[in-house]
């Protein structure tokens, strides 16, 4: 097991070591036998071993059996930090926590002088555990709900009732427990209700908040909680509702996704209503039913809305006939026009203006009759298939496993629609692009069947290339590539020595694999609650080289797996909901564009096979062979450009510098690491959440979020003269990690340790 942290005094060393041996033996026995260990027994040994309260609870919860959850996550810790900060900011002398699970969110306060802590647990066994662990504190532990009494007044109450149980007229979210605790709240106190987010919209909970208001509890704040905050192993979205005795005109809404969000939200609640929103909070009127997630969704829609003159129109307002039927039904007898639009009920499916282009069965497709004087169906199809349209459709979709859009919700969607002439031009250009693609497919089919047409096809393609200047764009790709790739590609373009040129090209391909692996895995880490388990499988694949000796094939495999997972995260309803709660909707939107980068693994794998089958690999190579291999790899360069160029323009590598706090977030000076010149462009970027100064990150253009890059590469080396040299992790060495640089004319390397990377590499390897 992981090395247990311990607090020892000189006289207690022997006792602590003996207790730790007993604790380890107990846990090892449980591991081998699979038996459930008595949690009180574990708690006793943990206490004797000198573990503090949070550490002891972690050990108890991890090894005490099926009725206890897993170890605390960062989100759970942030939630505990939040409620403790609220209690501290109110200078609470008496704090009560009622818990239905195996968490103690006021653990930090148990050591605070002057605070009287009362814990009421629904679970008698957990109460016994707490009685053992809190034996040396002034905290009291009881089972059940406190009986209201005149003297039982608490300054802060944290209530985490059971979810799904209905008793005494409850709503299934624990409102009956909140009502029972209400009389024990002091006149100027705060009550924090931690429950599922469904309470905000559930039919069963419609009367909950008016009833609580009659009991003197008025909503002061509603804080969104990411899945995993309520119960380990579940994906229930949570909410934290703060009540006050004072009647409110405005309420605070916010999103708690990590420890860095706690301070701003607590400060905003303490300061009171202001006009400007913060990075993770905003003030709304008490009758406004929107959450902070809703505000983020609206902001993202504004960002995705196409630029140019337009007006907002509902789909219903553009219909020629309000009779909307399934596409498998016959058209009305009085139908005269041809302006039809086919929209699948599945939110993620493609909209078309022609039923024959549909991939969804007609019985699952809505057929809309469009007023041709109001809108062009082909334009509407393009709009609804764009990121803007897809986000709109997903926002009104519902369903546990498959997201479906009801016809009423669909017709009520407001779209940004330009005038009819602009619509028709956009539709015509889209159609022309489709015709060009069809023409290219026809030319490809011709070449596959009849080589006699090669000259004609080549001339037609060359004419189009000349117009688009594709060859020049590929040659000048270094001007916009991310910095580590741009420098290598530029050196490749100017190299005149055939063997050096080939070696540089192979370095370019390998560095590209590392970069794609980093961008994919970094976003998976930022968007998944279970990222340690997911990354562990990828970093230590069975039967092949893992990260400890990262070769070309490893980086390609990690890139493919992680980029595929980003696509899955953003398309799967359940995973997407978790990702939005964890990283925010803008980061999810950025990640949704990354799946296309996965196509780049195919040309990279071809380049890997070229290198591994290269007869001079590791030995002598003739210049003529180097020239031939260079020519043969040109198609892989082109395929790589096609798969990645536009996406790498949209998501850039940056290095955040100094930060400035503004009314609406954090303003960073960032270096844009693009192009081959190490004199980087500096830009001012506003983001909603704190990022580490000097640490490399990925940033979607004009986005208010960044994704910190996993430490697979670094800018600058310890005690090296040039901080602009780019080094890549290569393998584990005895003295640390081997880092190599592909940018220089010859390969340079050094060995150095990296604490963050050590933690990443250790994932899934087991501990002793």
Residue, then its C-alpha position, 0 to 999 in steps of 0.5 A: x500500500x502507499x506509504x502511510x503519512x504519520x505524525x510522530x513524537x520521539x517517545x511514540x516511535x515504537x508504538x506508532x511503528x507497531x500500530x502501523x505494522x498491525x494496520x498493514x497486516x490487517x489491510x494485506x489480509x483483507x486484500x488477499x482474502x477479499x473479506x470485509x474488515x471491521x471499519x472500527x478496527x481499522x479506525x483504531x489501528x489508524x489512530x494508534x499509528x498516528x494518522x490524522x483524521x482525513x488520512x484515517x478516514x481515507x484508509x477506513x473508506x478504502x478497505x472497510x468493505x462494500x458499504x464504504x466508498x473509495x478514497x477522497x477525490x480532489x472534488x470531495x476535498x474541494x467540497x469539504x474545503x468549501x463548507x469549512x470555509x463558509x463555517x470559518x467565514x461566519x466565525x461559527x462557534x457551533x457547527x453541525x454536520x448530518x451525513x448519510x454517507x461515510x464522509x466527514x466534511x468538517x474534519x478540518x474544523x475538528x482541530x479548530x480552537x473555539x469551534x464546537x462540532x456536532x456530527x450526526x450520522x445516519x449510519x451507526x457503524x460510521x458513527x462508531x468509527x467517528x467516535x474512535x477517531x474523534x476521541x481526543x477532540x471536543x467533537x460529539x458524535x450521535x446517530x440520527x437527526x438532532x431533536x430541535x430544542x431552544x438551546x440547540x442553535x447552530x451557526x453552520x449546518x452541513x446537511x448531506x441526506x440520503x438520495x432516493x429515499x422518500x419518507x415523511x413527505x420527502x421529495x427523494x432528495x432529502x428535503x425532509x431532513x433539511x426541514x427537520x434541521x431547520x429549527x436548529x439553525x441560528x438567526x444569522x446562520x447558514x445551512x448547506x444542503x448537499x444533494x443531487x442536481x435533479x432537485x432543481x428541476x424535478x417534478x417531485x421537488x416543485x414544492x420543496x423550496x416554497x415549503x422550506x421558505x415557510x420554515x424560514x430557509x431562503x436560498x442564498x446560493x446554488x453551486x453546481x457540483x461535478x459528478x463524484x462529489x456526492x458518492x464515490x463510484x456514481x455519476x450523479x450531478x450534484x448541487x450545494x444549496x446555501x440557505x439563510x434565515x434572511x429573505x433574499x432578493x438575489x442569489x449566487x450561482x457558481x460551479x465548484x470544480x476544484x480547490x481553486x474555485x473555493x476562495x472566489x465563491x466564498x468571497x463572492x457570497x460574503x461580499x454580496x450581490x454585484x453586477x459583474x460576474x466572476x470567473x466561476x460565479x454570478x449573481x441572479x435574481x431569486x426567481x431566475x431558475x438558471x444555474x451557472x452551468x446554464x450561464x456557461x452554456x449560453x456564453x458558449x452558444x454566443x461564442x459559437x454563433x456565426x459572425x455576420x448579420x443575422x436575426x434569431x428565428x425559431x424553427x417553428x417561425x420558418x415552417x410553411x406547415x406546422x404539421x410535423x410528421x415522421x419521414x416514413x409517413x406519406x406527404x400531405x395531399x395538398x403539399x406543393x413545394x419541395x422545401x423539406x428538412x429532415x431532422x433525426x430525433x437523435x441529437x447527435x445525428x446529421x440533418x439533411x435536406x434530402x431523405x436519401x442522404x439520411x443515415x437514420x431510419x425514416x421512422x426516427x426522423x422528423x420531416x419539416x416543411x420549410x417556407x421557401x420564402x423564409x429559409x433555405x433547407x440546405x442552409x438550415x441543414x448546414x447550420x444544424x450540423x455545425x458545432x453551433x447547431x449541434x450544441x443547440x440540439x444537445x442543449x434541449x435533448x433528454x434521455x438516459x442513454x441516447x439523447x433525443x430531441x422532442x418535436x416541441x423542443x426542436x421547433x422552439x430552438x432559436x437559430x441565428x439566420x441571415x437574410x435569404x440571399x446570404x443563406x442561398x450563397x452559403x448553401x451553394x458554396x457548401x454544395x460546390x464543396x460537396x461536388x468537388x469532393x465527389x469529383x475527387x472521389x470519381x477521379x480516385x475511382x478512375x485511377x483505381x480502374x483505368x491507369x490510361x486516364x492518369x494524364x488527364x486526372x493529373x492535369x485536372x488535379x494540378x490545375x486545382x492545386x495551383x489555384x489553392x496553392x496546396x504545395x506551398x502551404x505544405x512547404x510553409x507549414x512550419x510558419x504555423x506549426x506548434x513550436x517544437x514541430x515547427x523548428x524540426x520541420x523548418x530544419x527539414x525543409x532547408x536541409x540539403x544533405x540527404x541522410x540528415x534530411x531523412x533523419x530530421x523528417x523521422x524526428x518530425x514524425x516522432x515528435x508529432x506522435x509525442x505532441x498528439x499523445x500529450x494533447x489527447x491525454x492531457x484533455x482526458x485527464x482534465x475531463x474524466x473523474x477516473x483519469x488515473x485508471x484510464x491513463x494507467x492502462x494506456x501508460x502500461x499496456x500489456x505485452x508491449x513497451x510502456x512509458x518507462x521506455x517510450x518508443x515511437x510505437x508507444x506514443x502513437x498508441x497513446x495518441x490514438x487511444x487518448x484522442x479516441x477517448x476525447x471523441x467518446x467523452x464529448x459524444x457520450x451523454x453520461x461522460x459529456x455531463x461529467x466532463x462539463x461539470x469537471x472542466x466546463x463546457x468550453x473545454x468540452x467544446x475544445x475537446x470535441x474538435x480533437x477527435x479528428x486528430x486521431x486520423x494522423x496516427x495512420x501516416x505516423x504509423x507508416x513512418x514508424x514502419x519505414x524507420x523500423x524496416x529501414x535497412x540502415x537503421x542504426x548503421x550505414x545508409x547510402x545517400x540514394x536510399x535516404x533520398x528514396x525514403x524521403x520521397x516515399x514519405x512525402x505522402x505521409x507528410x501530406x496526409x498529416x497536413x490534411x488531418x491536423x493543420x486546421x485543428x492545430x491552428x484552433x488549439x495552440x500550445x501556450x506558456x502562461x506568464x503573469x496573471x492579473x485578477x479582473x472582475x470577470x476572471x483571470x488575465x494572463x500574459x501567454x507566449x504562443x508557442x507557434x512557428x520556428x522562431x523562439x521569439x514567441x508572440x505574447x498575447x493577453x488571454x482571459x480565462x475562468x480558472x487558474x493555470x500554473x505560470x510557466x507550465x505548458x498548456x493547450x488553449x483553444x483560440x478565443x476560449x476562456x479555458x486552458x488545459x495543462x499539458x501533461x509533463x511529457x515535454x518541457x521547454x528548457x533544461x536544468x542548467x542549460x544556456x537556452x531555455x527555448x530548447x524543447x525536450x521530450x521524455x524518452x525513458x526512465x534512467x537510474x538517475x531520473x528521466x532521459x530527456x532528448x531534444x529533436x530541435x538541434x542539428x544533432x540530438x542532445x540529451x540530459x537526465x533529470x527528475x520530474x516529480x509530476x511525471x514520476x506520479x504519472x508514471x507510477x499510475x497503476x503500477x501498484x504500491x508496496 
